[in-house]
């Protein structure tokens, strides 16, 4: 009986460790860039965006929303691009951000998808 009790405690300890590892993981999200309706540009005053600034602006925006960003990449997807010039039209540029896991609801609320 004593061995069984020790085995159960050991199993619970392993379960606790694995649940901690899951909370420190990360999730990938995507966002389809628009012509001028992306929320992170609202307080940005420069008209020309230097390389590396885009990542910094998105990182700051997500931090202000309480989300830690681990990585940032952009790529072009012609299937997303819309041939219009309105602010809400998609440019075809897709942002790929890796954020700390546990933020799915917040990221979806901000317009990101998985």
N, C-alpha and C positions, 0 to 999 in steps of 0.2 A: 504494500500500500504506500509505503514511504517513497519507493522508487517511482510509482505512478504519479504521486504528488510533485516530485522533483521534475519529472518529464513534462507535466502540464505547465508548471511554472516556466520551464525552459521554452516550451512552445509559445506561451504568452509573451515572453521576452522577445523572441524572434519576430512575432507578429507586430509588436510595438516598434521594433527597429525598422521593419520594412515599411510601416505606415509613415514613419518619420522621413524615410528616403523619398517616398512619393510626394510629400509636401514640399520638398526642396527641388523637385524636378522642374521641367519647363514644357511649355506648349507652343506650337507654331500657329500663327494667325496671319491672315492676308487682308489687305485693304486695297480696293480699286481707287486709285487717285482720280480726283475730279479736276476740272478746269480751274476752279477757284473756291470751292465750297468745303475744303478740308479744314476741320476745326483747329488744327495746330497752327494755321497761318493767320488766325484772327488777330493776334497781338504782335505779329512779326511785321516790321516796318520796311525792310529792305525789298526792293523790287528784283534784284539779281541775287540768286542763291548760289554761293560758292560751293565747290565740292566739299562734302563732309558736313555742311551746315544742315542739310535736310535731316540727316540722322540725329543731329543734336537737337533740332527743333521737335522732332517726334519723340525723342527720349525725354525731353523736358515736359512735353505735354502729358505723356503717360505717367511720369513721376508725379506731376500735379494731380493726376487722377488716382494715385496710390498704387501704380503698377510699375514694377521693375522690369526694364527691357534688357535682355541678354545679348541679342544680336539683331542686326538690321540689314536687309538686302532689298534691292529693287530689281525688277526685270520687266521687259515689255511683253505683253500678251495681246496680239492683234485681235483675238476674239472678244476682248473686253472693250477695245477702243470704239468710241462712238464718233461719228462724223458730224459733230455740231460744236458750236462755240459757246454754249451757255455754261454757267458756273457748275451746274450739276452734272454735266456730261463727263463721262469717263475718258481719260486720255489714253488708256492702254497700259500705263505704268502701274504695276502691282507692287505694293510694299509687302515684304515678308518680315515679320517680327517674331522673335522668340522671347516670350515673357515667362515670368515665374508662374508655375502652375497654381491653380486655384482662383484664376481671374477670368474664367470663361464668361460669366454673366456680365462683368464690367466691359470686357472686350467686345462682346456682341452689342452692348448698349452704345458703344462708341463707333459702331459700324464695321468692325472687323469680323471676319468669318474664318472657319477652319477648313 
